[in-house]
Structure formats: structure tokens, C-alpha cells
Amino acid sequence: MLAKAYCASTFGVDAHLIDVETNAVNGLPQYYLVGLPDRAISESRDRIEAAVRNSGFEMPRGRITVNLAPANLPKEGSSFDLPIAVGLLAMSGQIRTDKLNDTLILGELALDGALRAVKGVLPVTVEARKRNMKQVVVPAANACEAAVVSGVDVFGFSHLNEVTGWLNGTSKTDPVRVDVEELFRKEQFHTVLDYSDVRGQENVKRAMEVAAAGGHNLLMVGPPGSGKTMIARRLPSILPPLSLEEALETTRIHSVAGLLTNGSSLVVRRPFRSPHHSISDAALVGGGSIPRPGEISLAHNGVLFLDELPEFRRSALEVLRQPLEDGGLTLARARFSVTYPSRFMLVASMNPSPGGDWYDPSNPDSATPGEVQRYMDRVSGPLLDRIDIHVEVRKVNYQELAAASYSEPSEAVRERVLRARERQKKRFEKMPQVFTNAHMNTRMVRRVCVIDSPGAALLKKAMSELGLSARAYDRILKVARTIADLEDCADIRAHHIAEAVQYRSMDRRSHFR
């Protein structure tokens, strides 16, 4: 007898429907699993047999063939355990099959028949809805994640017996429901990190505000202990909240990576990823025989923070150039390729020298100008070209640290950022894939960034006298446009240009000397 169940396998952030076909003929007991399964699927036979027997069913006899179609697509993961077990039971007549034609099933089986959580449930549920499936059966730990997708009934079960009881109609189970709007209200602005905790560094916090308002990448240069990491970790507290569309897209990536904790349903706060400088190229970009997302993709719609930037491998840093420019990352293999969305804000920090201090002519033990220059040169020009804001971070003095008053809270800064983002949303509403000033190309910069006469004269003087490169020109205009948006100015004025020029320190001939 032939039976068929449906599962799905993820490729990138998308899923493909997989037919799980089971068939048995008379003959010596043999078990064949075909259709390009990986090691985890190939080892499922013993798990499935133990789970079936320990759940009170009989394992079918004879020559059994399980085919995962289409056969030319590689499959991986343990989520095929449950659909294969259901197919075997349906093939042997131990359960009813009338619900299988419009149900997508996935889950890992324990030896006692319990269901364990699996990865990639959200994109699988999206694919089930696209294929007009009526129901999705998942482990109970994944039910809330799957239920975020509307238009399909999600059933979460904890044991194989519960699944078979539902299929046979002997037990009634209600679909899992998730109130997405309520989830957003509860979680979106819940954070313990706030800019009111940061003493001093008003110029750096101002640069962070500008970066958040325009979606600009930012580099901080300063000695250890000056607060670079502390300031960077509070950046998400002033960023606009995720929209539902952004939250779903971000959750799909985290679901494929297996980073959603049990019971989690949606990523409602912007990601903040901070990999160590010893990270490999594959961990940063993503990889594997069937590519999995790396830190670049996991930071999508959020912040990628690279502390001690010059200590990262040069090859790892250079792979940032394409996603910073395109907002996406393509991983190619011999038989297929996958594309991960990777639109993020890059925030990096570095010391001015290997010893951590600036060049100080009055201190013979300080770093020499040559040491400072060589350390700065560890970061390539093409990468710096994609960082709009460079800000110098100095040590905080005692008076600022001991001050009784607190700094401006993140909530007040976020309100200004939201107003600036709203202006940009209206400006770019007819331009696809452009959401903030940082996303503008050269043609858009020329059209959108209108400068008054004093501002144009100041920019011309800065370009010539400060030795700014041609590549800094567009960056200055983008940042100046954001500063003007924060002040609700239609045109870019001289003081907007002046502030934007200050944020291009790495382009000056002096190079922080």
C-alpha cells in the first residue's frame, strides 16, 4: 500500500514542499530511504521504529521504501521524523488518511514518541499557506512560532499518540492562536539599556542619533574605557520599532538558524549581533553544504556591532562590502544558491593604536604617529567608504562621571528619530528598496540633497582645505540630509554641512594625528 504525507525543507529563508511517500511490498524486512537525505534523516529509522513501538503501534513489515520528493533537492534536519512515522502508520492502515492531503507535518521524535522542537517552522508555515494547506502539525514548542502566520490552522502536539488521535478523530484539539498586536505592545520597547546611563560623550550620542535617524553606518575611534561598547549596545533603544513585515522577515531568518527559544513566536525587537573578532568567515557570512545564515544575516533589520574592528580577519571584513551595498547576501553552491536578506546598520569601534592610546607629543610612552597610521590602515579604504559616520571618542573626565544629573533618556531621542524617519518614509514612498537616507544612490543624492548657497560654499571649502576624498562627498550630503530631517528643514543649510563634515574624520589627511 502507498501512503503520502507532506513536509517541507528550508533553503535560505524560503521553504519547499516535500512529498513523503511510503510504500511496502512483501519480502525480507528491509528499509530504504531515498531522495538525497542528510545524515540526520538517514539515522531517523531507529528513532521512528522505537517511537512507533513505544506509542503502542506496530512497525510495518516487509520491504519498505520511503521517498522524499522531489528527489533532486537535498534535505536536512530531524523535522522529517514525524511525517515519515505518520506515513508508515497510514500505509499500514493503523491511522486514517483523510486529513493527510491538506496537512503539512513536521517534528522530531524521541524514542518514547515525544515530539521535540525543530528549526525553520515559520518559513515552512508560510509555504503551507502558499500551497493552500489547511492545517500544519508541529511540536508544541513550535506552535506559537507557526501560529504567527494567518490563514492556516496550526496544531501543536507533544506526543505521537496525540497526533494519531487527532488524525483518527478520536481526540479534539483546538488550533493555536497568537495575538500578534498584543505581542508587539508588550515586547517592543522593553529594554533595560538606556542612554540616560551614559555620562558625558554628548558628541558621540549625537552621532548615534544621526545614525539611527538616517540608517547610517558608524565607526567609533577611541581608547579603552571611553564608553564605545556601552554606547553601541544602547543603539537599539533609539531605533524605530519593527513593523510586522520586518518582524516576520527577521523571525524567518532566526527560525532557520534555530535561534528562537521554545515558546517564542516572533522577533519583535531589532536584533543586535556582536560577534567576537576571532569569528571565521563562514560564521560571519553563513555557510555549510546547505547554507545557513551567519551573523550578517542574523543582524537583518537590526545592528551588527564589530568591536575592535582592526582585530577581525581582513577576509572576514571584506565580505561585508556586498551586503552593505546591496542589502542582501547570496551564498552559491555547485547545485544551487540561496539569498539571505542582510540590510543592517553596521556599528564598529576601534582603538586608535595597538596600545589603545592616541599620539601625545607630551608623553614619550604614547603611540607614535606611525603606529597610529599603521593600525588605522588595517581597515581597508573600500570598507571605510561604506561607513558614513566616523566619530572620535575621548575619555570621560571625573566631573562628568561624578555629575548627579542624568543624560537625556532614550525615549526622548527615539521620538526625534521617529519623526525624522517619518519624513524619509514620505520622501521615498515611490522608490522601491529605499527606506532611509543611507539607502540613496548617487542620482537620488543629487535630486534630494538640495543645499543652500552658504552650505555649498562651506562644503567646497571643506573638500579642498581638509583634504576630503571624492568618495566622502555623497556621504556628507546623506548625513547632512539626515541632520536637516532631524530639524525638519526642507533644504540643507551650512550648519548641517558643518556637522556632517565633522563625521568624516577618517577621510582627512591627518588621520586622527
N, C-alpha and C positions, 0 to 999 in steps of 0.2 A: 504493500500500500504506500502511496506517495502522499506526503503532507507538506504544507508550506507555511512558514511564519515569516514575519518581516522584522528586520533590524535596520541599523544604519551605521555607517562608518564615517568618521570625520576626516576631511582633508583641508588643511588650513582652518578657516573659521566656518567652513561650509560642511554639510553632511551629504552623503549619497545613500540612497535607499538600497538595502541589500536583501535579496531573497534568500531565506534559509530553507533549502529544500532537503527533506529527509526521505529516504527510501530503504526498504528492506526486502531481501529475497531469501529463499531457502538456501541453506548451505552452512558451512562451518562458521562458527562465530568469528566475524571479522568486522573491523570498524575503519572506514576510510573517511577522512576529512579533506576536502579539496576546495580550491578557489583562492589560492595564494594566502593562506592563513599565516600569521606570525607565530612565534614560539608560545605566547600566552594562549592563543586559540588552539594550537596543536595539543597543548597539555590539558585542555578542558575535558577530555574524555573521562579521565579518572574522577575529576571533581563532579561532573554531571552524573556519572554512574552512582557514586556514593550518595549524592543529594537525592537522586530519584529513589533509590532503595530506602534511604533513611526517612523519606517522606511517605512511605507506605505504598509505593508503586513498584511495578516490575520493569526491569530493563528489557527492551525488545531483544529478541533472539534472531540469529541468522546473520547474513551478510549485509551490514548496514553501511549506507553511503550518505554522507552529509555534504551538500554542495552549497557554497557561498557565492551567489551570482550577483553581478557579473564577475566572471572568473578572471578577467584581466586586471581588476583593481586589487591592489594589496590591502589586506585587512589586518588590523592590530587591536589588541586590548582584550580585556576579560568580559566586555559587555555582551559577547555572543553566547555566554553560558546559558542564560535563561531562555532565549529564543530557540537554541538548539534543544534544550531539555523539553520545552513545550512542543517542538516539532516531533521529537521522538515519542512523546506521550500521545500526541494526536495521531501519529502514524500507526501506533499500536492499538488505537481505539480506546485508550484509557481516559481521554477527555474529549469534550465536544469541540467541534471545529468551526461553528457558525460565526464566532466573533473574530476569527483569525484574519479574515480577508480585509478588514478595515482597522486593524490594531497593530501598532508598532511596539515591539517589546525589546527591552534591554535590561541587563543586570548581571552581576557576578554572583555565582553560587558558592556558598560554603558547603562543607561536606555534610552538614546536618540539614541542608536545604534552606538555610537562612540567606537572605539577599544582602549583598554588600554594595556600597556606592560605587559608581563608575564615573569616568570623565566624559566631557563633551555632551552632556544631556541637553543643554539649551539649543545648540545648533541642530541636534537631532530632532528636537520637538518642532523647531521651525521648519525643517524638511518634511516632517509628518503632516503639518498643516498645509504645506505647499502641495503635497501629494494627496490631499483630501482624505487623510486618515481621520477616523472619528475618535479613536482612543489611543493613548500612549500609556504603556505599563512600564513603570520604573521602580527601583528600590525606594523604600520610604524616605531614605536620607536624601534622595534627589528630587522628591516630589515637588517641593516648593520652588526649586530652580526651574523645573519643567513647566509648572503652572503659571509662570510669568507670561507665557505665550497664550494669547487668547485664541478662541476658535477651535480648540481641540480639548477633549476631556482627558485629564491626567489622573491616573490611579497609582497610588503608592502602596506597595506591599512589602512586608518584612520577611515572608517565607514563601517557598514554592507552593505549599498547600493553600495559602491564601490566593495565589494566582490561579491555581487549578479550580478552586472553589468558585471564584468569580467567573472563569470561563465556562464552568459547568452550570452556572446559575444557582448553585446551592447556597451561596452567600452573597449578600448585597453590600456593596461598597460605594460610598458617595465620592464623586470627583473632588480633587483637592483644589481649593480656591485661594488666590493670593490677591490682596488689595494693594495694588502697586502704588496708588496715590498715597495711601496711608503709610506705606513703607518709605516713600520719599520724604514725607513730612517728618517722620520720626528720626531718620538717619542722616539726612543730607548735610546739616550743619553741625552735627555732633562731633566736636573735636576738643581736645584738651590743650592743643597748641595754639598760642595766640601771640600776636606781635606786641601786645602790651607787656609781655615778659622780657622784651629785648630793650636793654638800656643803651642809650646813645645810638650811634650808627644811623642817624636820620637820613644821610645821603644814600646809604645802601637800601634802607627800607623804601625810600622814594624810588630808587631804581627798580625794586621789586614790584612796586605799584604800577610803574610804567610798563614793565614786562608783562604783568598779569593783564593789564588793560588791553594791550595790543597783541598778546600771544608771542612775545619776542623771546628768543633765546638769550641767556645771560651768563656772563663769566665774572666771578669774583676773584680778585687777587689780593692776598693779604697774609700776614704772619699767623702762625698757630695761636689759637686762643682769642682771636679777634671777633669770633661770632659767626663765621661764614656758614658753618653747618647748621647752627641754631636758626639763623635767618632763613636758610633754604628750606628747612623742614616745616616752616610755618607758611610757606607759599601757598599750599592748597587751601589754607583758611581764608584767603582773599580772592580765590578764583571763582568764577561763576559756577553755579550748580550744574550738574549734568542734566541734560534733557533726557526724556525717556528713550529716545532713539540712540543717543550716545551711551546711555546706561546699558541698553540691550547689546550694542556693539561691543562695549567693553567687557560685559559679562560673558559673551560668546568666547572671547579670547581667553579669559581666565578659566572658563569651563573646560575648554580644550586642554589647557595646561594643567588641569586638576587642582587649581588653587582655591576653589570655592569650598569652604568648610561645610561639614554636614549641617543641613538645615538652612544654609544660606540660599537665597533665591535671586538676588540682584546686587550688582555693584552700583551703589548709589552715590559714592563719593569718588572724586577724581583720584586715580592711582598715583602713588608716589613711590617710585622704584629707585633704590640706591645701591647698586651693585658694588662690590669691593673691587679695588683696582687690579687684583690678581685674576679677574674673570677672563675666561677664554673667549676667543672669537665666536665659537659656536653658542656659548651660553648667552652672549650679548645679542647675537643676531638671531639665533634659533638654528635648529638642525636635527639630524637624525635621518635614518633611512626613509621614514615618513616624517617630514619636518614638523617640529613642534615650535611654538613661539618662544622667542628669547626675551631678554629684558627690554629691548627696543619696542617690541610689540605689546608687551605687558604694560608699558607706560602709555599706550594709546589713550588719547583724551585726558592725559594727566601730565605728570612731571617725571623726567628722567634726570636724576641728580648724580653727577660724577664728581666725587670728592677726590682731591689730589689728582687732578687731570693729567699732569705730565707722567705720572706713575703708571698709567694704563699702557698696554701694548700699543705701539703705533698702528699695527694692522687692525686692532680692535677699534681704535678711534676712527680710522679712515672709513670703516663700513657705515659710520653714522652719516656720511655725506649724502648718500642717495635718499634715505628716509627723511632727512631734514629738508631736502629739496622737494621730494615728491609726495611725502605723507604716506608712503606705502613701501613695503619690503617684499621682494619676490625671491623665493628660495627655489632653485631649479635642481631637478634630479634627472637621471637619464630617461625615465619613462614619463615623468610628469613634473609639474611645478605648482607651487602654491603661493598665494599672495596674502600677506597679513597687513591690515591697516596699521600704520605707525605714525600717526600725527600727534606729536607730543611737544611739550616745552622742554628744551634742554637747559638745565642749570648746572654749571660746573664751578668748581673752586680750585684754587691752586696757591701754593706758597710762592713768594717772589724769587726764592733761591733754594738750593738744596738744604741749606741750614735753616731756612724759614724766615730770615730777616731781609730787610731792604738794604741797599747800599747806603752807608752812612759815613761821609768823609771824616767825621769827628771820632769814629770808633774804628780802630785798626783791626778789630776782630770781626767786623761785619763782612758780608759778602762783597766781593769786588764787582765792578760793572760787568766784567767779562763773565763771571759766574752767573750773574743775573740774566744776562743776554742768552747764554747757552741754555739755561734752564727754561727760559721763555720759548726758545726755539724748538723745544721738544714737542710743542703743539704746532701742527702744520698750518701754513697760511690758508689753504683751502677750507680747513675746518673753522678757523677763526673768521673766515669770510662769511660763514653761515651763522655766526653769533652776533646779534645786533647790538647788545649792550655789554660793555666792559666797565666794571666798576672797581675802584680801588678801596680796599677795606683797611682802615688803620686800627691800632689798638685803642680800646676804650680806657679813658683816664679814670682816676679814682673818683673825682667829683660826679661823673656821670653814673658810675656804678653805685655810689652811695646815695644818690638822689632819692628822696622819699616819693616823688611823683612817678606815676606810671606813664608809659608811652601810649600813643593812640591805639585803641583796640582794633583787631582785625575786622570786626563788623563794620566800623566806620570806613575803613579803607575799602572793604568789599562793596559798599554802596557806591562809591565813586567808580570803582572798576565796572560794576554792573551798568551804570549809566553810560560809560564810555563804550562798553561792548554793545549796548543797545543802539547807539549811533552807528557803529560799524555794521551791525546787522541790517539796518535800513539802507546803508550805503551799498552793501554788497548783495542785496537780496536777489538781484538778477544775474549775479555772477556765480556760476557753479564752482564748488570746491574752494571758494574764498569766503572765509568767515571772519578773519581779523586782519588788521593792517599788516601783520607779519607775513601773511599769505600772498600779498600783492606781487605781481611780476613787474618788470620794468615798464611796460606800457601802462599798466594801471597806476604806477607811481607817478608817471608824468601827467596823467589825467586827474588824479585825485589830490596830489600834494601840491596845492597852489600856494606859493609863497609871496608875501608882500615885498615891496622894494627893499626896506631895511633888512629883512630876513635874507633876501637873495644876496645883498652886499656882504652881510656877515658870513654867509656860507662860502662865498667866493674867497673872502679873506682867510677863513679857516683852512680851506683846501690848500692855499698857497703857503701860508706862514707856518702852519702846524705840520706840514708835510703829510697830510692825509692822502691815502691812496684813492684811486678812482673807484675801487670796489666799495669804499666807505660811503660814497655819495648817496646811493639808493638807501643804504641802511640808515643814514642820518635822516633822510626825508621820511622814511617809515616811522622811525621813533618820534620825530618831531610831529608827525600827523597824530600819533597816539597822545602825545603831551597836549596837543591842541584839543583833542577829543575829551580829555580829562577836564579841560577848562571850557568845553562847549563852544569852541571857536571854529568858525567856518573856514578861515584861512590860517595858514601857518605864519606866525609872526617871529620877530627877531629873537625874543627870549625863548621861544620854543626851539629854534635852531641852536641857540647858545647851550641850552641844557642837553640837547641831543649830541652836540659835538663833544661834550664832556664824557659821554658814554662810549667814545671810540678811542680810548687811551692806547690800546694795543696797536693801533694803526699809526701812531705818532712815531717820528724818528727817534725820540728819546727812549721809548720802550720802558717807561717807568724809572728811568735813572734819576 
